[in-house]
């Protein structure tokens, strides 16, 4: 009875998503579809929790520390804070307005799912900033700079781990790095130099210097929350399902792969068997999606991720995906 009910639910969901020939699917195909739906739902719930934590952490950093003391951060959040301080307009207005171009750009280079999550995260942040009151924790400028950056960096980090961003500057940096000879780090640094220079002119040298401390604290907290990941991530995957994983990375991730011929060792005797070893390079914003898609194929793949400072050539050129 439970199995029949589950199949009916799967068929209904597939029909809503526009799948063809749903009524003709075999029990195996239905079971696989159910497993995929379950993995997606579980991952979405996890992402939603992480994004929610990130939104409230960033909002607390904004209203509990930075905004009342006229400190700013780098990136789109820094520009939003600076505009709010200079104009007196509500911060949520700038949070949404300034991130719209980055959302559109994120849709183009990262995909629909990433863009939808980012819209949800930024909208939620603006809503929390507009409706939730936070205490003004301290007036000490050093504490404001350090802990404001810590909470803001935590918010951005949790959102990234949930598959979204609440500061679109990194999306812009990824796009520009693919079309120029500059690295992502160089582009982000250049953007922040401009932001802090403007802050020094309008708000004063002292506030600009404290704001640099805020940015440093936020960036280090962000790096810590995403486990020290740099701009690009090299991923090595060893699994008996190498062909399926290779197709997934190419078709669903839009990334190129390199396949090595190697051997897998296991057991007490050290027995080895031939194996295809897959290597690809992704951005840290794509880790969430890779893990989700990989879980649909196998839960026993051996995966190694390592920091890649920068790449050149075909691996960083993402093939356009069909939505």
Wavefront OBJ file of the C-alpha trace (Angstrom):
o trace
v 0.000 0.000 0.000
v 2.792 2.361 0.945
v 4.678 1.498 -2.263
v 1.615 2.221 -4.442
v 1.022 5.555 -2.695
v 4.678 6.478 -3.144
v 4.551 5.673 -6.866
v 1.457 7.844 -7.259
v 3.227 10.753 -5.554
v 6.282 10.329 -7.780
v 4.125 10.243 -10.921
v 2.267 13.369 -9.812
v 5.513 15.254 -9.145
v 7.003 14.177 -12.483
v 3.883 15.323 -14.330
v 4.043 18.718 -12.625
v 7.680 19.086 -13.694
v 6.720 18.340 -17.298
v 8.224 14.865 -17.640
v 7.073 12.811 -20.658
v 5.515 9.315 -20.663
v 5.219 9.232 -16.881
v 2.554 6.501 -16.892
v 4.835 4.223 -18.901
v 7.778 4.325 -16.472
v 8.972 1.000 -15.075
v 9.075 0.293 -11.315
v 12.866 0.718 -11.424
v 12.581 4.117 -13.130
v 9.957 5.194 -10.588
v 12.169 4.053 -7.711
v 15.117 5.999 -9.129
v 12.917 9.073 -9.615
v 11.709 8.781 -6.015
v 15.293 8.575 -4.786
v 16.253 11.663 -6.803
v 13.240 13.597 -5.495
v 14.060 12.582 -1.923
v 17.699 13.675 -2.288
v 16.637 17.006 -3.804
v 14.082 17.630 -1.053
v 16.567 16.738 1.674
v 19.239 18.974 0.160
v 16.785 21.839 -0.293
v 15.746 21.607 3.363
v 19.398 21.657 4.437
v 20.106 24.608 2.141
v 17.079 26.472 3.493
v 18.330 26.089 7.073
v 21.832 27.279 6.141
v 20.506 30.276 4.193
v 18.177 31.209 7.072
v 21.059 31.117 9.557
v 23.130 33.179 7.131
v 20.415 35.791 6.693
v 19.942 36.364 10.421
v 23.698 36.378 11.080
v 24.295 38.977 8.356
v 21.321 41.061 9.533
v 22.698 41.042 13.081
v 26.098 42.143 11.786
v 24.453 44.975 9.856
v 22.059 46.341 12.465
v 23.812 45.293 15.660
v 27.222 46.646 14.722
v 27.917 48.270 11.363
v 24.988 50.440 10.365
v 24.579 52.392 13.595
v 28.330 53.088 13.697
v 28.578 53.971 9.970
v 31.088 51.200 9.234
v 31.015 49.426 5.895
v 32.259 46.193 4.376
v 33.625 45.353 0.956
v 31.669 44.195 -2.070
v 27.984 44.768 -2.769
v 27.181 44.822 0.960
v 29.738 47.575 1.452
v 28.277 49.613 -1.388
v 24.780 49.101 0.077
v 25.927 50.281 3.508
v 27.742 53.270 2.039
v 24.708 54.330 -0.014
v 22.404 53.925 2.978
v 24.679 56.015 5.212
v 25.118 58.786 2.630
v 21.480 59.034 1.519
v 19.615 58.058 4.680
v 17.491 55.620 2.691
v 16.707 52.203 4.216
v 19.423 49.603 3.783
v 17.025 46.899 2.420
v 16.334 49.078 -0.633
v 20.002 49.058 -1.633
v 20.500 45.391 -0.682
v 17.890 44.396 -3.257
v 18.562 47.036 -5.919
v 22.339 46.656 -6.104
v 22.185 42.859 -6.211
v 19.691 42.606 -9.094
v 22.419 42.792 -11.797
v 24.439 40.147 -9.945
v 21.394 37.853 -9.746
v 20.886 38.133 -13.506
v 24.579 37.481 -14.066
v 24.457 34.544 -11.638
v 21.588 33.048 -13.633
v 23.676 33.230 -16.795
v 26.893 31.728 -15.443
v 25.750 29.611 -12.457
v 22.303 28.401 -13.493
v 18.649 28.775 -12.566
v 18.814 26.965 -9.224
v 21.609 29.188 -7.951
v 19.778 32.322 -9.093
v 16.510 31.275 -7.405
v 18.264 30.533 -4.127
v 20.074 33.852 -4.312
v 16.809 35.714 -4.918
v 15.342 33.944 -1.904
v 18.374 34.728 0.280
v 18.630 38.418 -0.669
v 14.870 38.949 -0.356
v 14.876 37.296 3.056
v 17.811 39.462 4.173
v 16.015 42.633 3.080
v 12.834 41.495 4.866
v 14.676 40.722 8.108
v 16.516 44.052 7.988
v 13.219 45.887 7.493
v 11.162 44.089 10.138
v 13.403 42.614 12.852
v 14.951 44.754 15.577
v 18.460 43.953 16.799
v 20.184 45.464 19.832
v 22.977 47.982 19.324
v 25.685 45.857 20.912
v 28.618 48.222 21.377
v 30.039 51.619 20.416
v 33.680 50.570 20.675
v 35.011 51.002 17.103
v 37.420 48.068 17.222
v 34.760 45.684 18.570
v 32.295 46.968 15.991
v 34.792 46.372 13.172
v 35.813 42.878 14.299
v 32.478 41.433 15.390
v 30.465 43.205 12.715
v 32.743 41.588 10.142
v 32.545 38.246 11.936
v 28.743 38.096 11.874
v 28.530 39.452 8.341
v 31.169 36.994 7.104
v 29.326 34.174 8.868
v 26.124 35.174 7.123
v 27.755 35.192 3.699
v 29.507 31.890 4.457
v 26.345 30.069 5.540
v 24.528 31.368 2.461
v 27.335 30.081 0.205
v 27.139 26.673 1.857
v 23.421 26.753 1.184
v 24.089 27.278 -2.518
v 23.360 31.018 -2.674
v 25.014 34.383 -2.097
v 23.887 37.528 -0.323
v 26.736 39.559 -1.799
v 26.896 39.393 -5.571
v 30.415 40.767 -6.007
v 31.920 37.298 -6.185
v 29.629 36.382 -9.078
v 30.851 39.457 -10.948
v 34.460 38.559 -10.171
v 33.987 35.024 -11.543
v 32.454 36.420 -14.728
v 35.205 38.997 -15.249
v 37.951 36.470 -14.547
v 36.656 34.334 -17.411
v 36.807 37.260 -19.815
v 40.028 38.960 -18.685
v 43.500 37.921 -17.669
v 42.874 38.783 -14.005
v 42.251 36.345 -11.180
v 39.128 36.458 -9.025
v 41.193 37.644 -6.067
v 42.644 40.513 -8.113
v 39.194 41.652 -9.234
v 37.695 41.533 -5.736
v 40.668 43.461 -4.365
v 40.353 46.118 -7.067
v 36.626 46.564 -6.379
v 37.262 46.938 -2.660
v 40.046 49.473 -3.178
v 37.530 51.666 -4.988
v 34.886 51.161 -2.283
v 37.196 51.999 0.620
v 38.639 54.979 -1.240
v 35.140 56.398 -1.664
v 34.420 55.657 2.004
v 37.575 57.513 3.032
v 36.479 60.551 1.034
v 32.896 60.708 2.323
v 33.143 59.155 5.807
v 36.728 59.946 6.808
v 40.025 58.096 6.884
v 39.459 56.600 10.350
v 36.126 54.994 9.476
v 37.571 53.694 6.206
v 40.462 52.070 8.092
v 38.116 50.458 10.596
v 35.970 49.298 7.670
v 39.026 47.546 6.235
v 39.277 45.632 9.509
v 35.595 44.733 9.086
v 36.270 43.435 5.596
v 39.281 41.424 6.767
v 37.303 39.849 9.613
v 34.405 39.048 7.268
v 36.640 37.494 4.602
v 38.528 35.326 7.104
v 35.271 34.158 8.695
v 33.908 33.341 5.247
v 37.015 31.315 4.386
v 36.746 29.443 7.683
v 33.077 28.548 7.170
v 33.683 27.131 3.734
v 36.646 25.137 5.037
v 39.402 27.286 3.697
v 38.260 26.938 0.090
v 39.862 29.377 -2.349
v 38.388 30.644 -5.613
v 38.709 27.402 -7.581
v 38.382 23.844 -6.310
v 40.094 20.862 -7.882
v 37.948 17.738 -7.451
v 39.248 14.177 -7.842
v 36.624 11.403 -7.875
v 37.241 7.646 -7.770
v 34.172 5.454 -8.208
v 32.941 2.385 -10.123
v 30.282 4.749 -11.563
v 32.876 6.869 -13.359
v 30.970 7.048 -16.656
v 27.782 8.321 -15.003
v 29.716 10.840 -12.927
v 31.597 12.068 -15.990
v 28.324 12.572 -17.878
v 26.803 14.370 -14.880
v 29.711 16.811 -14.611
v 29.603 17.558 -18.334
v 25.823 17.704 -18.824
v 24.516 19.023 -15.486
v 27.475 20.977 -14.139
v 28.592 22.283 -17.518
v 32.235 21.555 -16.647
v 35.011 19.786 -18.488
v 36.624 16.667 -17.055
v 39.941 14.857 -17.313
v 39.856 11.056 -16.985
v 42.955 9.212 -15.775
v 43.533 5.492 -16.011
v 44.454 4.204 -12.565
v 43.909 1.477 -9.994
v 41.754 1.272 -6.864
v 43.150 -0.556 -3.847
v 41.048 -2.127 -1.106
v 40.913 -4.961 1.398
v 43.516 -6.269 3.815
v 45.536 -7.793 1.014
v 45.767 -4.543 -0.898
v 44.000 -5.966 -3.931
v 43.781 -3.501 -6.830
v 41.440 -3.167 -9.796
v 41.528 -0.885 -12.818
v 39.566 2.336 -12.418
v 38.854 5.604 -14.199
v 39.844 8.597 -12.052
v 37.932 11.779 -12.798
v 39.367 15.235 -12.255
v 37.518 18.515 -12.721
v 37.761 22.129 -11.568
v 34.757 24.020 -10.213
v 34.156 27.219 -8.263
v 33.340 27.080 -4.581
v 29.775 28.178 -5.342
v 29.284 24.906 -7.251
v 30.359 22.524 -4.470
v 26.807 22.301 -3.152
v 25.396 21.319 -6.550
v 28.187 18.792 -7.221
v 27.583 17.024 -3.903
v 23.834 16.863 -4.567
v 24.197 15.448 -8.075
v 26.898 13.017 -6.943
v 24.627 11.676 -4.183
v 22.039 10.789 -6.829
v 24.548 8.492 -8.516
v 26.426 6.979 -5.558
v 27.084 7.591 -1.878
v 30.370 5.639 -1.859
v 32.512 7.670 -4.236
v 35.944 8.658 -2.965
v 36.131 12.435 -3.418
v 39.127 14.683 -2.766
v 38.784 18.474 -2.989
v 41.778 20.774 -2.953
v 42.343 24.498 -3.318
v 43.403 25.768 -6.730
v 44.837 29.263 -6.741
v 44.040 29.939 -10.366
v 43.546 28.131 -13.675
v 44.077 28.900 -17.318
v 42.528 27.433 -20.428
v 39.515 25.256 -21.045
v 38.788 24.087 -17.529
v 37.497 27.468 -16.407
v 35.346 27.971 -19.478
v 31.883 26.794 -18.530
v 29.711 25.398 -21.317
v 26.276 27.090 -21.471
v 23.583 24.953 -19.889
v 20.044 24.461 -21.195
v 17.333 25.337 -18.694
l 1 2 3 4 5 6 7 8 9 10 11 12 13 14 15 16 17 18 19 20 21 22 23 24 25 26 27 28 29 30 31 32 33 34 35 36 37 38 39 40 41 42 43 44 45 46 47 48 49 50 51 52 53 54 55 56 57 58 59 60 61 62 63 64 65 66 67 68 69 70 71 72 73 74 75 76 77 78 79 80 81 82 83 84 85 86 87 88 89 90 91 92 93 94 95 96 97 98 99 100 101 102 103 104 105 106 107 108 109 110 111 112 113 114 115 116 117 118 119 120 121 122 123 124 125 126 127 128 129 130 131 132 133 134 135 136 137 138 139 140 141 142 143 144 145 146 147 148 149 150 151 152 153 154 155 156 157 158 159 160 161 162 163 164 165 166 167 168 169 170 171 172 173 174 175 176 177 178 179 180 181 182 183 184 185 186 187 188 189 190 191 192 193 194 195 196 197 198 199 200 201 202 203 204 205 206 207 208 209 210 211 212 213 214 215 216 217 218 219 220 221 222 223 224 225 226 227 228 229 230 231 232 233 234 235 236 237 238 239 240 241 242 243 244 245 246 247 248 249 250 251 252 253 254 255 256 257 258 259 260 261 262 263 264 265 266 267 268 269 270 271 272 273 274 275 276 277 278 279 280 281 282 283 284 285 286 287 288 289 290 291 292 293 294 295 296 297 298 299 300 301 302 303 304 305 306 307 308 309 310 311 312 313 314 315 316 317 318 319 320 321 322 323
